[in-house]
Amino acid sequence: MVTVCVDAMGGDESSDVVLEGIHQALVSDPELQVLVAGLPEVVEPFCATHARTQPLVCTQTISMEEHPATAVRTKRDSSIVCSCRAVKDGRAQGFFSAGSTGAIFTAATLEIGRIRTIKRPAIAYAVPGLSGKKTVFLDLGANADARPATLVQFAYMGRAYARNILHVKDPSVALLSNGTEPTKGSEAVIAAHKALVEAGPWFSGNCESSDILAGKVDVVVTDGFTGNVVLKMIEGTVKYLYTQLKGQAAQNIGYAVGLSLAKGALKRIAVDLSGEEQGGAMLLGLKAPVLIGHGSTSVAAIKHGTLACAHAIRSNLASKIASDLVRES
Amino acid sequence: MVTVCVDAMGGDESSDVVLEGIHQALVSDPELQVLVAGLPEVVEPFCATHARTQPLVCTQTISMEEHPATAVRTKRDSSIVCSCRAVKDGRAQGFFSAGSTGAIFTAATLEIGRIRTIKRPAIAYAVPGLSGKKTVFLDLGANADARPATLVQFAYMGRAYARNILHVKDPSVALLSNGTEPTKGSEAVIAAHKALVEAGPWFSGNCESSDILAGKVDVVVTDGFTGNVVLKMIEGTVKYLYTQLKGQAAQNIGYAVGLSLAKGALKRIAVDLSGEEQGGAMLLGLKAPVLIGHGSTSVAAIKHGTLACAHAIRSNLASKIASDLVRES
C-alpha cells in the first residue's frame, strides 16, 4: 500500500473532475490509498463514500493567478501547503496536484525539502518522441538561470528518472544548444558543456531543440528559462497547426472531410503531447515524489497523475536520485 | 532598376534550382537586375541567355558543413564572399543566398559592414501568425548572448522592419520570457525588460513563446541562443505532427483517407512556416539588405527570396534603420 496526497482544489476544472479522477485511480490500483486535500465540503462527502481515502481538510486555496511565493507564505492552510506538510509528516509518501506550478514548487521545496546534496530541484517532463521513445527534459522553469554545476546535477537527476521510471539502461544525456558543436551556445551553455564532459561518459554532447521530439536522446538538460520557452513553443505550434487546419477545412470541403477523418489521429497526438497519460511533470531533487498535472485538467489526467505518483513512490525514485548522486559525483 | 546579387551556389539543391528561381524572379519583376555569383560553368551560360543578368565569376564555394568564420577567412574567392564584396563595391544593392547562415552573416558583416551605430547585427524572420498577421522575431542566432542595450537595438531594428516591410504603424515590441510578469526570466532577461521599459512606450512587456505563432505581437526580441532554439522547436514540432499523422494513417484507413484529403492544407501550412513565400530571414543592421533563404531550397523559395531582397532595397530599409536609431535613441 502507498498513500498519495492529491490536491482536490487544483486545476482549471471544478473539483468534481479531480474527485472523479481519484475515484478511477482507486479502481485501477487496489494497492493505492489517497489523502484528499481540500475544503471540507469538497473532500468530506467524497471520502465518506470511498474506501482507501482520507480527507485532509484545509480552509484556503491558491489560484493559478496568485504570486507563488507570496501565496505559499500567506496561505498556510491552503490545500497545496497542507498537502506538502502531510508528506513531510509521513501521512502520504507523495503529492500530486494540477494547481499552480510555482506554488507547488515553492511549497514542496519548503515543506518536503531537498535531498541533502541537491542544490536546486528541477521540473522534468518525459516528452514523447517520434521513435516511440520518451526524452526526459529538464528544467522546465524552476531555475531561470542554471550554473554549470547545477546542470550537472540536472543530468544526474534526469538519468535517475530515465533509469527508474522509464527503465532505460545507462541513459545518455544531451545539453540543449543552438548547434551540436561544443563551441555553440551562450557563454553559460559553453561552460556547462565543459562541466558535463568532465562529469561522465554518458554525456553525448549538445543537441538541438528539434531533436527533443525526434526521440533520439534519453535525457536533455537546459536551464529553466530555455526549457519553459521550448515547452510552450511545442504547445503553441500544435495549437497553430490545429487552428490552421480547421481554418482551411472551413474553406474547402475536401479538407473538411479529411480533417474530420483525421480528427482521431490529431486527438491521439494531442493526448500524447499533453502528458494526460503520463500524469504530468515531476519535481526532481525533493525527498518525496511530487507530480504537477500538465495541460488542461481532465478526469484521465488526474487518474494518470495519481497513478504515476504512486509508481514514483514504489520506484523509490527520491532515494535512488540521492544514491546516484553519491555514486556518480 | 535595382540589382540583387544572388548566390547560385547556395542551398541544398543543385544550382539549376537556384537559376530557375532567378529566371522566375526576372520574369515577375521587370525592374530587377541580377548579379549571378558562382562558378563560371554555372553562371556564364545562364547569363549569356538571360537579359538583365551579369555573371559574378568566382572559383570557390562554401558548404553548409564548413566552419563559417574559417571558411570566410580562407575562401576569399567563394561565391558568398565575392557577393558581399560586390555589394560593398556598389555592383549590387543587396544580396540573397540560401547558403550557410553563419558564413553569410560573417562575410556580410565583414565586407558590407554594420550601420555605424549598430553594435550587433541580428537575424530576423517574419513568422506567420494565426491572425494572418506576421510577427518579426529576432535574433535567430547571430548573437548567442545579448546585453540589455543590444536587445534595445534589436527592438529598434525590428520596429523598422515591421514598419517598412510589413507596413505596421508604430509597431509594438515584446520581450520573450517564461512568463508575462516583469519579474519573470533569467537575470539577463529581467535586466533587458528594465532597459526596454526605459527605451520607449512601444514596449508592450514580456510575452511567452506560444504568443509568437498566435500573431498577437508586432515584434518579439530575444537573444540569438533562445531565438534559434525556439525556431528549431517550431520546425521540430511541425515535423513531429506530420510524421505522427502519417504513422497513424498507415494503421487506419479512415485516417489515411483523411490525411490524403487534408494534405493540401498541411502543405499550405508548411509553406507558410517555411518562409518560402517571404523569401527567408533578413540580416538587420548592415549597410545593405542581406536575405538568407530559409528551409529547403526550392525554385519558389529562390524566386521569392530574390524578390524580397529587391523589395527591401526599394524600401530603403538599411537607411531607415539608421535614421530610426538616431531618432529613437
Boltz contact constraints between the chains, C-beta under 6 A:
constraints:
  - contact:
      token1: [A, 130]
      token2: [B, 240]
      max_distance: 6.0
  - contact:
      token1: [A, 130]
      token2: [B, 243]
      max_distance: 6.0
  - contact:
      token1: [A, 141]
      token2: [B, 178]
      max_distance: 6.0
  - contact:
      token1: [A, 144]
      token2: [B, 185]
      max_distance: 6.0
  - contact:
      token1: [A, 144]
      token2: [B, 186]
      max_distance: 6.0
  - contact:
      token1: [A, 145]
      token2: [B, 186]
      max_distance: 6.0
  - contact:
      token1: [A, 145]
      token2: [B, 187]
      max_distance: 6.0
  - contact:
      token1: [A, 178]
      token2: [B, 141]
      max_distance: 6.0
  - contact:
      token1: [A, 178]
      token2: [B, 225]
      max_distance: 6.0
  - contact:
      token1: [A, 178]
      token2: [B, 228]
      max_distance: 6.0
  - contact:
      token1: [A, 178]
      token2: [B, 229]
      max_distance: 6.0
  - contact:
      token1: [A, 185]
      token2: [B, 144]
      max_distance: 6.0
  - contact:
      token1: [A, 186]
      token2: [B, 144]
      max_distance: 6.0
  - contact:
      token1: [A, 186]
      token2: [B, 145]
      max_distance: 6.0
  - contact:
      token1: [A, 186]
      token2: [B, 225]
      max_distance: 6.0
  - contact:
      token1: [A, 187]
      token2: [B, 145]
      max_distance: 6.0
  - contact:
      token1: [A, 208]
      token2: [B, 232]
      max_distance: 6.0
  - contact:
      token1: [A, 209]
      token2: [B, 229]
      max_distance: 6.0
  - contact:
      token1: [A, 209]
      token2: [B, 232]
      max_distance: 6.0
  - contact:
      token1: [A, 209]
      token2: [B, 233]
      max_distance: 6.0
  - contact:
      token1: [A, 209]
      token2: [B, 236]
      max_distance: 6.0
  - contact:
      token1: [A, 210]
      token2: [B, 232]
      max_distance: 6.0
  - contact:
      token1: [A, 210]
      token2: [B, 235]
      max_distance: 6.0
  - contact:
      token1: [A, 210]
      token2: [B, 236]
      max_distance: 6.0
  - contact:
      token1: [A, 213]
      token2: [B, 236]
      max_distance: 6.0
  - contact:
      token1: [A, 213]
      token2: [B, 240]
      max_distance: 6.0
  - contact:
      token1: [A, 225]
      token2: [B, 178]
      max_distance: 6.0
  - contact:
      token1: [A, 225]
      token2: [B, 186]
      max_distance: 6.0
  - contact:
      token1: [A, 228]
      token2: [B, 178]
      max_distance: 6.0
  - contact:
      token1: [A, 229]
      token2: [B, 178]
      max_distance: 6.0
  - contact:
      token1: [A, 229]
      token2: [B, 209]
      max_distance: 6.0
  - contact:
      token1: [A, 230]
      token2: [B, 233]
      max_distance: 6.0
  - contact:
      token1: [A, 232]
      token2: [B, 208]
      max_distance: 6.0
  - contact:
      token1: [A, 232]
      token2: [B, 209]
      max_distance: 6.0
  - contact:
      token1: [A, 232]
      token2: [B, 210]
      max_distance: 6.0
  - contact:
      token1: [A, 233]
      token2: [B, 209]
      max_distance: 6.0
  - contact:
      token1: [A, 233]
      token2: [B, 230]
      max_distance: 6.0
  - contact:
      token1: [A, 233]
      token2: [B, 233]
      max_distance: 6.0
  - contact:
      token1: [A, 234]
      token2: [B, 237]
      max_distance: 6.0
  - contact:
      token1: [A, 235]
      token2: [B, 210]
      max_distance: 6.0
  - contact:
      token1: [A, 236]
      token2: [B, 209]
      max_distance: 6.0
  - contact:
      token1: [A, 236]
      token2: [B, 210]
      max_distance: 6.0
  - contact:
      token1: [A, 236]
      token2: [B, 213]
      max_distance: 6.0
  - contact:
      token1: [A, 237]
      token2: [B, 234]
      max_distance: 6.0
  - contact:
      token1: [A, 237]
      token2: [B, 237]
      max_distance: 6.0
  - contact:
      token1: [A, 240]
      token2: [B, 130]
      max_distance: 6.0
  - contact:
      token1: [A, 240]
      token2: [B, 213]
      max_distance: 6.0
  - contact:
      token1: [A, 241]
      token2: [B, 241]
      max_distance: 6.0
  - contact:
      token1: [A, 243]
      token2: [B, 130]
      max_distance: 6.0
  - contact:
      token1: [A, 244]
      token2: [B, 269]
      max_distance: 6.0
  - contact:
      token1: [A, 245]
      token2: [B, 265]
      max_distance: 6.0
  - contact:
      token1: [A, 248]
      token2: [B, 265]
      max_distance: 6.0
  - contact:
      token1: [A, 254]
      token2: [B, 261]
      max_distance: 6.0
  - contact:
      token1: [A, 255]
      token2: [B, 262]
      max_distance: 6.0
  - contact:
      token1: [A, 255]
      token2: [B, 265]
      max_distance: 6.0
  - contact:
      token1: [A, 257]
      token2: [B, 261]
      max_distance: 6.0
  - contact:
      token1: [A, 258]
      token2: [B, 258]
      max_distance: 6.0
  - contact:
      token1: [A, 258]
      token2: [B, 261]
      max_distance: 6.0
  - contact:
      token1: [A, 258]
      token2: [B, 262]
      max_distance: 6.0
  - contact:
      token1: [A, 259]
      token2: [B, 262]
      max_distance: 6.0
  - contact:
      token1: [A, 261]
      token2: [B, 254]
      max_distance: 6.0
  - contact:
      token1: [A, 261]
      token2: [B, 257]
      max_distance: 6.0
  - contact:
      token1: [A, 261]
      token2: [B, 258]
      max_distance: 6.0
  - contact:
      token1: [A, 262]
      token2: [B, 255]
      max_distance: 6.0
  - contact:
      token1: [A, 262]
      token2: [B, 258]
      max_distance: 6.0
  - contact:
      token1: [A, 262]
      token2: [B, 259]
      max_distance: 6.0
  - contact:
      token1: [A, 262]
      token2: [B, 262]
      max_distance: 6.0
  - contact:
      token1: [A, 265]
      token2: [B, 245]
      max_distance: 6.0
  - contact:
      token1: [A, 265]
      token2: [B, 248]
      max_distance: 6.0
  - contact:
      token1: [A, 265]
      token2: [B, 255]
      max_distance: 6.0
  - contact:
      token1: [A, 269]
      token2: [B, 244]
      max_distance: 6.0
